[in-house]
């Protein structure tokens, strides 16, 4: 009888320990999955941020070039600026031969 009661107690303790242990393992597994998802989201965010930075840098450079070209055109004397718009090197106010 004593061995029977000892077996029941040890069995109950073993079942309790196994239940607690398997629950902890499930929690650890879920935590690992959530951590992997969070890392994936962070990696995607980093990639998008880097692409955005590159696009902004190229847009900034394009805008800077445009502004420099416009400023250069404004610095030139008017006579010099009008020559650049003539076609095939003809002089203004000269008849074509």
N, C-alpha and C positions, 0 to 999 in steps of 0.2 A: 504494500500500500504506500509505504514511504517512497519507494522508487517510482511508483506511478505518479504521485504528486510532484516529485522532483522532475519527472519527465514533462509533465504538463506545464510546470513553472518555467523550465528551460525552453520548452517549445514556444510558450507565450512570449518570453523574453526574446527569443530568436526571431519570431514573427514581428514583434514590435521593432526590433533593431533593423530587420530587413525592410520593413515598410518605411521607416525613417530614412534609411540609406537610399532606397530607390527614389523616394520623394526628393531627396537632396540631389541625386544624380539628374533627375528630371529638371530641377531648378537650374542646375549648372548647365545642362544642355540648352535650355531656353535662353539663359543668360548669354551663352556663347553665340547662339544664333542672332540675338538682338545686337550683340557687339559687332558681329560680322556685317549685319545690315547697316549699322551706324557707320562703320568704316567705309562701306561701299558708298554711302551717301556723302560722306566727307570727301572721298576721293573724287567723286563726280563733281562736287562743288568746287574743289580745287581746280579740276580740269576746266570747268566753265569759267572760273575766275581768271585763269591764265589766258584762255581764248579771248575773253573780254579785254584784258589788259593789252594783248597784242593788237586787237582791233582798234582800241583807243589810241595806242601809240601810232599805228599806221594812219589813222584819221587825223591825229595831231600833226604828223609829218606832212600829210597832204595839205592840210589847212595852212601850215607854216609855209610851204612852198608856194601856194597860191597867193598868200599875203606878200611874200617876198617878190613874186613876179609883178603883182599890182603896184607895189611900192617902187620897184625898178622902173616900171612904165611911167609912173608919175614923176620920177626924178629926171628922166630924159627930157631934153628940150623938145618942143612941139615939132620942129622941122625934122628932127631925127626920127621921131615916132611916126610921122606921116610917110616917110620913105619906106619904112618896113611894110606898109600896107599896099604899096604899088605893085602891080602885077608885071612880071617879065622885065623888070628893070627900065620901064619907060619913064621919062621925066614928065612931070605935070606941065600942062600948058604948052606942050610941044606937039606938032602934028606928026602923025605916024607916016613913015615913008613907004 
